C-alpha cells in the first residue's frame, strides 16, 4: 500500500497504446481522404474504411499527447501551415496497409501505400511518437528516410536526428516487452518494487506499477492486469481525476471505447488550454496598451494643468508694454496689475529689454494656447484607446481560438501588432455564431470583426439589432422585420450571455432596427449609436440557447 504514495505518472503509456491500437485496427485498408490541422500540434485525419468515415485526432502537444477517433468539432485555419500542406501532397489518397505499435513504446506506425506525384506506386511511413514533451510526427519513405518532420531537431540527447533526408531511427529498446513474456518468465525476474517494474518493462507507467504492488502477489496481478478485458475508466486517485483502460482508483465514469474515454477526458482541458495560451498573450498585450494610455493621460493631464496658466503669460506681456520707456535690462520689474488692482513683480530675462521680454511672453502664450488644443485631442484619443482595448478584454473572456485569432488580426490590421510571417493572407468570413428560432436565424458577433460584419454587412436595415445597455457585448441580429416575443427574448438572452454583464440577473438589453444604428465618427467601427430603441430585462437560460445553436 505504501507504494501508492509515489508520484503518479501519465496514463497514456505503452500498455494503454497497446489496447488502443487494437481499437484503431478497423481503419486498416482505409484511405486517407483529408488531413486538417488544429493549432500547431494537432491533426485530424479523415479515413474512409468500409464505407465509413473515421476521424482520427493526432495530438502532439506536450500536455495532451494522444491519438484516438474523434466526433468533436475543431477549429481549422483557412490556410494550413507548410507541414500540413506537405502531408496533404504526399499521403492524401494513400491507403493504410498496416497499423502497428513499435514494441510496447508510445510509438504508432502507419504503413501507407499509394501512388506518388510521379504516378509511381510507393510505400511511406507516418510515425506518431506519442511521448509527451518529446512527441513528434514524422513522415518517411519506404527506406525510413525522413521526408518531413513536425518538430525538427539535430542530434538529440538520445542520439537521433529529426531532420529531412536523415534516416529515421526508432528509440533503442533497452527494456522488455511485457506482452512477450509468460507469467512464469515474469516470476523469474528480480522485481520487488514499482520502480523496478517500470525499469524492467517497456511502456509501464508508475500508476499501473503502483496499483499492481498494492496487492501481495504483485507480479501475477500485474500479468492479470495486462490481459484484462478493457474497461475504459475515469477515476479519482490521490484527489485527482485520471484515466486508464481499467480503473486504478475510485471509479467516476466508464466509457464504451478508449477513444470516447480520451475525448471525454481531454477535449475540454485541451481546448481550454489552447484558448488560454492564445488569450493570455493577447490579454497581456492589451493590458500593456491600456497601461501605456493611462500613463499618457497622467502626463497630458499635468501638461493641461500647466497650460491652464497660459493667460498669465499674456497678461505679463500686456503689463510690460505699459512701460516701453524703460530701456535698462533688468532681471525683474515691479508693475501695477490693473486686472488684480495690485502691484506685482515680473521676472525678466536680463539679456533683453522690456519690449523683447514682452514679445517673449506673448510667444509663450501663443505656443501654450496651441498646445492646449493638441493636449485635449490627445487626451480624447487616449481615452478612446482605453475604451477600445477594454472592449477587447471583455471579448476575450468568452472567446474561442478562432475568436482570439480574429482579435489578433484586428490588432494587426490596426498596426498595434506585427504581422506573423506565416500569416494567412486570405481574408476569411468572420466566425460569428448562428442560432435558429423556428425558421428565423439569429447572428451573434463575439468580437469587433464579427460585430461589424453581422451588423453592417450581413443584416438588412429592417432586421432587429440587440445589445446590452451601457456595457460591452455582442451585436445580435434577428433576421426578420417581424419581432415575436420568443425571438425578442432569445435575442436578448444571447446579447446578455455574450456580454460583460453575463454574470448578472435581470440584464437590460436594448433593441432597435438595424437602420437606426449609426457608426460614431472618430471612433472604431465597433462603437455605434442607436435611436428608437426599446429595452427588455432578461435572465439567461443556457440550456435553451444550447438547443438553438446551429453548428457549422
C-alpha positions in Angstrom: 0.0 0.0 0.0 2.9 2.4 0.7 3.7 2.4 -3.0 0.5 4.2 -3.8 2.1 7.3 -2.2 4.6 7.5 -5.1 4.0 10.2 -7.7 1.5 9.1 -10.4 2.9 9.5 -13.9 1.0 9.9 -17.2 -1.7 7.3 -18.1 -1.1 7.3 -21.8 1.7 4.7 -21.5 2.7 1.9 -23.9 0.2 -0.6 -22.4 -2.6 1.9 -23.0 -1.4 2.4 -26.6 -1.3 -1.4 -27.0 -5.0 -1.6 -26.1 -5.8 1.5 -28.2 -4.1 0.1 -31.3 -6.5 -2.8 -31.3 -9.3 -0.3 -31.3 -7.9 1.6 -34.3 -7.4 -1.6 -36.4 -10.7 -1.0 -38.1 -9.1 1.7 -40.3 -6.7 -0.8 -41.8 -7.1 -0.8 -45.5 -8.9 2.6 -45.2 -8.0 5.5 -47.4 -6.8 8.9 -46.1 -9.2 11.4 -47.7 -8.5 14.6 -45.8 -5.8 16.0 -43.5 -6.6 19.0 -41.3 -4.6 20.9 -38.6 -6.0 22.3 -35.4 -3.4 24.5 -33.7 0.3 24.0 -34.0 0.5 20.3 -32.9 -2.9 18.7 -33.6 -4.1 17.0 -36.7 -7.3 15.4 -37.8 -7.1 12.6 -40.4 -10.3 11.6 -42.2 -10.1 7.9 -43.2 -12.6 6.2 -45.4 -12.8 2.5 -44.4 -15.7 0.0 -45.1 -17.9 2.9 -46.4 -17.5 4.7 -43.1 -15.7 8.0 -42.5 -13.5 7.8 -39.4 -11.9 11.0 -38.0 -8.6 10.3 -36.2 -7.1 13.0 -33.9 -3.3 13.0 -33.5 -2.3 15.4 -30.8 1.5 16.1 -30.3 1.0 18.7 -27.6 3.3 18.3 -24.6 0.5 18.1 -22.1 -2.3 16.4 -24.0 -0.4 13.8 -26.2 -2.8 11.2 -27.7 -4.4 9.6 -30.7 -8.0 8.4 -31.0 -11.2 8.5 -33.0 -13.0 11.8 -32.6 -16.5 13.1 -33.1 -15.8 16.6 -31.9 -15.5 19.7 -34.0 -12.2 21.6 -34.1 -11.1 25.0 -35.3 -9.2 24.7 -38.6 -7.3 27.6 -40.2 -8.3 28.7 -43.7 -4.8 28.1 -44.9 -2.8 25.5 -43.1 0.9 25.6 -42.3 3.6 24.1 -44.6 3.8 20.8 -42.7 0.1 20.1 -43.2 0.4 21.0 -46.8 3.3 18.6 -47.2 1.3 15.8 -45.7 -1.6 16.5 -48.0 0.7 16.5 -51.0 2.4 13.2 -50.1 -0.1 11.0 -48.3 -3.7 12.2 -49.1 -5.3 9.4 -51.1 -2.9 6.8 -49.7 -4.2 3.6 -48.1 -3.4 2.3 -44.7 -1.7 -1.0 -45.4 -0.8 -1.7 -41.8 -1.1 0.0 -38.4 1.1 -1.2 -35.5 2.8 -0.2 -32.3 6.6 -0.2 -32.1 7.4 -2.7 -29.4 5.5 -1.6 -26.3 6.6 2.0 -26.7 4.4 5.0 -27.2 5.0 4.9 -31.0 2.3 4.2 -33.5 3.3 3.5 -37.1 1.0 3.9 -40.1 2.3 1.9 -43.1 0.9 3.7 -46.1 0.6 2.6 -49.8 -0.3 4.7 -52.8 0.9 6.5 -55.9 3.2 9.4 -55.6 3.2 12.6 -57.6 5.1 10.8 -60.4 2.3 8.2 -60.5 4.7 5.5 -59.1 3.4 3.1 -56.5 5.3 3.6 -53.2 5.2 2.9 -49.5 5.5 5.6 -46.8 5.5 5.5 -43.1 3.7 8.1 -40.9 5.3 7.6 -37.4 3.5 9.1 -34.4 5.8 9.4 -31.4 3.3 10.0 -28.6 5.8 10.7 -25.8 4.8 13.9 -24.0 7.3 16.7 -24.5 9.2 14.6 -27.0 6.0 14.0 -29.1 6.6 14.2 -32.8 5.1 13.3 -36.2 7.5 12.0 -38.9 6.8 11.1 -42.5 9.4 8.8 -44.1 9.8 6.9 -47.4 9.9 3.1 -47.5 13.6 3.2 -46.6 12.8 5.3 -43.5 14.5 8.4 -44.9 12.7 11.3 -43.3 10.7 13.3 -45.9 9.3 15.8 -43.3 9.0 16.1 -39.6 6.8 18.3 -37.4 9.4 19.2 -34.7 12.9 19.4 -36.3 16.0 18.8 -34.2 19.6 17.9 -34.8 21.3 15.1 -32.9 19.3 14.9 -29.7 20.3 13.6 -26.3 19.1 10.2 -27.4 21.4 10.2 -30.5 18.6 10.6 -33.0 18.4 13.2 -35.8 15.0 14.6 -36.7 15.7 16.4 -40.0 14.6 15.9 -43.6 16.8 13.5 -45.5 18.2 11.9 -42.3 17.5 8.2 -41.7 14.8 7.8 -39.1 15.8 5.7 -36.1 13.5 4.1 -33.6 14.4 4.6 -30.0 16.7 1.9 -28.6 14.9 -0.9 -26.9 16.5 -1.3 -23.5 13.5 -2.9 -21.8 11.4 -6.0 -22.1 8.0 -6.0 -23.8 5.7 -7.3 -21.1 3.3 -8.8 -23.7 6.1 -11.1 -25.0 6.5 -12.9 -21.7 4.6 -15.6 -19.9 3.7 -15.3 -16.2 6.3 -17.9 -15.4 9.0 -15.9 -17.2 8.0 -12.8 -15.3 8.2 -14.5 -12.0 11.8 -15.4 -12.6 12.7 -11.7 -12.9 14.1 -9.8 -9.9 11.3 -7.2 -9.5 10.5 -6.1 -5.9 9.1 -2.6 -6.3 7.0 -0.4 -8.7 10.2 1.4 -9.8 11.9 -1.9 -10.8 8.8 -2.9 -12.7 8.9 0.3 -14.7 12.6 -0.1 -15.3 12.3 -3.7 -16.4 9.3 -3.4 -18.7 8.7 -1.0 -21.6 5.6 1.1 -21.6 4.6 0.7 -18.0 3.5 3.8 -16.1 4.2 4.3 -12.5 0.4 4.5 -11.8 -0.1 0.9 -13.1 3.1 -0.3 -11.3 1.9 1.1 -8.0 -1.5 -0.3 -8.5 0.0 -3.8 -9.1 2.1 -3.6 -6.0 -0.9 -2.7 -3.9 -1.5 -6.5 -4.0 0.6 -9.1 -2.2 1.1 -11.0 -5.4 2.2 -8.0 -7.4 3.7 -9.8 -10.5 0.8 -12.2 -11.0 -1.6 -9.3 -10.5 0.4 -7.2 -13.0 0.2 -10.1 -15.5 -3.6 -10.3 -14.9 -4.0 -6.6 -15.5 -2.1 -6.8 -18.8 -4.5 -9.3 -20.2 -7.7 -8.0 -18.5 -10.6 -7.0 -20.7 -10.6 -3.3 -21.5 -13.0 -1.2 -19.3 -12.2 2.5 -20.2 -12.5 4.3 -16.9 -12.1 7.8 -15.4 -11.3 7.6 -11.7 -10.1 9.5 -8.7 -6.6 8.8 -7.3 -5.0 11.0 -4.6 -7.6 13.6 -5.1 -7.1 14.0 -8.8 -9.0 12.6 -11.8 -7.2 10.3 -14.1 -8.0 7.7 -16.8 -6.9 4.2 -18.0 -8.1 1.2 -19.8 -9.3 0.0 -16.4 -10.0 1.7 -13.1 -7.0 2.3 -10.8 -8.9 4.2 -8.1 -12.3 5.4 -7.1 -14.4 5.0 -10.3 -16.2 8.1 -11.7 -17.3 7.0 -15.1 -16.8 4.3 -17.7 -16.9 4.6 -21.5 -17.7 2.4 -24.4 -14.3 2.8 -26.0 -10.8 4.1 -25.3 -11.4 6.8 -27.9 -14.5 8.0 -26.2 -12.6 7.9 -22.9 -9.7 10.1 -24.2 -12.1 12.5 -25.9 -14.1 12.9 -22.7 -11.0 13.4 -20.6 -9.0 15.6 -22.8 -11.3 17.6 -25.1 -12.4 20.4 -22.8 -9.0 20.5 -21.0 -7.1 20.7 -24.3 -9.5 23.3 -25.8 -9.3 25.5 -22.7 -5.5 25.3 -22.6 -5.3 26.3 -26.3 -7.7 29.2 -25.7 -5.8 30.2 -22.5 -2.5 30.1 -24.3 -3.8 32.3 -27.1 -5.8 34.7 -25.0 -3.1 35.1 -22.3 -0.7 36.6 -24.8 -3.4 38.8 -26.2 -4.6 39.8 -22.8 -1.1 40.7 -21.7 -0.6 42.8 -24.9 -3.9 44.6 -24.5 -3.3 45.3 -20.8 0.1 46.9 -21.7 -1.7 49.1 -24.2 -4.2 50.2 -21.6 -1.4 50.9 -19.1 0.5 52.9 -21.7 -2.5 55.1 -22.4 -3.2 55.6 -18.7 0.3 56.8 -18.3 -0.1 59.1 -21.3 -3.3 60.5 -19.8 -1.5 61.3 -16.5 1.3 63.1 -18.4 -1.1 65.0 -20.5 -3.2 66.0 -17.5 -0.2 67.6 -15.9 0.6 69.4 -19.1 -3.0 70.6 -19.3 -2.8 72.0 -15.7 0.3 73.8 -16.6 -1.3 75.1 -19.8 -4.2 76.5 -17.8 -1.8 79.3 -16.7 -1.3 80.4 -20.3 -3.3 83.6 -19.7 -0.7 84.6 -17.1 1.9 85.0 -19.8 -0.5 87.1 -21.9 -1.2 89.4 -19.0 2.6 89.7 -18.2 3.2 90.7 -21.9 0.5 93.3 -21.7 1.7 94.8 -18.5 5.3 95.1 -19.7 4.0 97.1 -22.7 2.8 99.7 -20.3 6.5 100.5 -19.6 8.0 100.8 -23.1 10.1 103.8 -21.9 12.2 101.6 -19.7 15.4 100.9 -21.5 17.5 99.2 -18.8 17.9 95.5 -18.9 16.6 94.2 -15.6 16.1 90.7 -14.1 12.7 91.8 -12.7 10.3 94.7 -12.6 7.5 95.8 -10.4 4.4 96.9 -12.3 0.8 97.7 -11.5 -1.6 94.8 -12.4 -4.8 96.5 -13.4 -6.6 93.2 -13.6 -5.9 92.4 -9.9 -5.6 96.1 -8.9 -2.3 95.5 -7.2 1.4 95.7 -7.8 3.2 92.5 -9.0 6.8 91.6 -9.7 7.6 90.1 -13.1 10.7 88.0 -13.6 12.6 89.1 -16.8 15.4 87.8 -19.0 18.1 90.4 -18.2 19.6 89.8 -21.7 16.7 91.6 -23.3 14.9 94.9 -22.9 11.2 95.4 -21.8 9.8 95.2 -25.4 11.6 91.9 -26.2 10.6 90.4 -22.9 7.0 91.3 -23.6 7.2 89.6 -27.0 8.7 86.5 -25.5 5.7 86.3 -23.0 3.3 86.7 -25.9 5.0 83.9 -27.9 4.9 81.6 -24.9 1.2 82.3 -24.6 0.5 81.5 -28.2 2.6 78.3 -28.0 0.8 77.1 -24.9 -2.6 78.1 -26.4 -1.8 76.0 -29.5 -0.6 73.1 -27.3 -3.8 73.1 -25.3 -5.7 72.1 -28.4 -3.4 69.2 -29.1 -3.4 68.1 -25.4 -7.2 68.0 -25.5 -7.1 66.0 -28.7 -4.5 63.6 -27.4 -6.5 63.1 -24.1 -9.6 62.3 -26.1 -7.6 59.8 -28.3 -6.0 58.1 -25.2 -9.4 57.8 -23.5 -10.9 56.3 -26.7 -8.0 53.9 -26.9 -8.6 52.7 -23.3 -12.3 52.3 -24.1 -11.4 50.3 -27.2 -8.9 48.0 -25.5 -11.3 47.4 -22.6 -13.9 46.1 -25.1 -11.3 43.7 -26.5 -10.5 42.4 -22.9 -14.2 41.8 -22.4 -14.4 39.9 -25.7 -11.5 37.7 -24.8 -13.4 36.3 -21.7 -15.7 34.3 -23.9 -13.5 33.9 -27.0 -12.8 30.6 -28.8 -9.5 30.1 -30.5 -10.9 31.4 -33.8 -12.4 34.4 -32.0 -9.0 35.2 -30.4 -7.2 34.9 -33.7 -9.7 37.4 -35.2 -9.0 39.8 -32.3 -5.3 39.3 -33.0 -5.9 40.0 -36.7 -7.8 43.2 -35.8 -4.8 44.4 -33.8 -2.5 43.6 -36.7 -4.8 45.4 -39.2 -4.8 48.5 -36.9 -1.0 48.2 -36.7 -0.8 47.6 -33.0 0.9 44.2 -33.6 3.3 43.0 -36.2 2.1 40.6 -38.8 3.2 36.9 -38.5 5.4 36.0 -41.4 3.4 32.8 -41.8 0.1 34.6 -41.5 -2.7 33.7 -43.7 -3.2 36.3 -46.3 -6.6 35.1 -47.3 -9.4 37.1 -45.6 -12.0 34.7 -44.3 -15.5 35.4 -43.2 -15.6 36.2 -39.5 -16.5 33.3 -37.2 -19.9 34.6 -35.9 -22.4 32.3 -34.2 -25.8 31.3 -35.7 -28.9 30.4 -33.8 -32.4 29.5 -35.1 -35.9 30.0 -33.6 -38.5 28.4 -35.8 -37.4 29.5 -39.3 -35.7 32.7 -38.2 -31.9 33.0 -38.0 -30.1 35.0 -35.3 -26.5 36.0 -35.8 -24.1 36.8 -32.9 -20.8 38.6 -33.2 -18.4 37.9 -30.3 -15.6 40.4 -31.3 -15.3 43.6 -33.2 -14.7 42.0 -36.6 -17.8 39.8 -36.1 -19.9 42.6 -34.7 -19.2 44.8 -37.7 -19.8 42.0 -40.1 -23.2 40.9 -38.8 -24.5 44.5 -38.2 -23.1 46.4 -41.2 -22.8 43.7 -43.9 -24.9 40.7 -43.1 -28.0 42.4 -41.7 -30.7 44.2 -43.6 -32.0 47.6 -42.5 -35.3 46.1 -41.4 -33.7 43.4 -39.2 -33.5 43.8 -35.5 -30.4 44.6 -33.5 -29.8 43.7 -29.8 -27.1 44.9 -27.4 -26.7 45.1 -23.6 -27.4 48.5 -22.3 -24.4 50.7 -21.3 -21.9 47.8 -21.4 -19.6 46.0 -23.8 -21.0 43.0 -25.6 -22.1 41.2 -28.7 -24.1 42.6 -31.6 -27.1 40.2 -32.0 -29.1 40.3 -35.3 -32.5 38.8 -35.7 -33.0 38.3 -39.5 -36.7 39.4 -39.6 -38.8 42.6 -39.7 -41.5 41.0 -37.5 -40.2 40.5 -34.0 -42.2 38.0 -31.9 -41.9 37.7 -28.1 -39.9 34.5 -28.4 -37.5 36.0 -30.9 -37.1 39.1 -28.7 -36.4 37.1 -25.5 -34.0 34.7 -27.3 -32.0 37.6 -28.9 -31.9 39.4 -25.6 -30.6 36.3 -23.8 -27.9 36.0 -26.5 -26.9 39.6 -26.1 -26.7 39.2 -22.3 -24.8 35.9 -22.5 -22.1 37.3 -24.7 -21.5 40.5 -22.7 -19.6 41.8 -19.7 -22.9 41.6 -17.8 -23.3 37.8 -18.3 -23.0 37.0 -14.5 -25.8 39.4 -13.6 -29.5 38.9 -13.5 -32.4 40.9 -15.0 -29.9 42.2 -17.6 -31.1 45.3 -19.5 -30.9 44.8 -23.3 -31.7 47.5 -25.8 -33.1 46.6 -29.3 -34.0 48.5 -32.4 -33.9 48.0 -36.2 -30.6 48.0 -37.9 -31.4 51.1 -39.9 -31.3 53.1 -36.7 -27.7 52.0 -36.0 -25.0 54.5 -36.8 -21.2 54.4 -36.5 -19.7 57.0 -34.3 -17.3 59.4 -36.2 -13.8 59.4 -34.8 -14.2 56.0 -33.1 -13.5 52.4 -34.1 -16.2 50.7 -36.1 -17.1 48.6 -33.0 -18.7 51.7 -31.4 -22.1 52.6 -32.6 -25.0 54.8 -31.5 -28.7 54.0 -32.0 -32.1 55.5 -31.7 -35.8 54.4 -31.4 -34.7 51.6 -29.1 -36.8 49.6 -26.6 -35.4 47.8 -23.5 -36.1 44.3 -22.2 -34.8 42.9 -18.9 -33.7 39.3 -19.2 -32.2 36.3 -17.4 -30.0 33.8 -19.3 -31.3 30.3 -20.0 -28.2 28.4 -21.1 -30.0 25.1 -21.8 -32.4 26.8 -24.1 -29.7 28.7 -26.0 -27.6 25.5 -26.5 -30.6 23.8 -28.1 -31.0 26.7 -30.6 -27.3 26.8 -31.7 -26.6 26.0 -35.3 -23.4 24.0 -35.7 -21.4 24.9 -38.7 
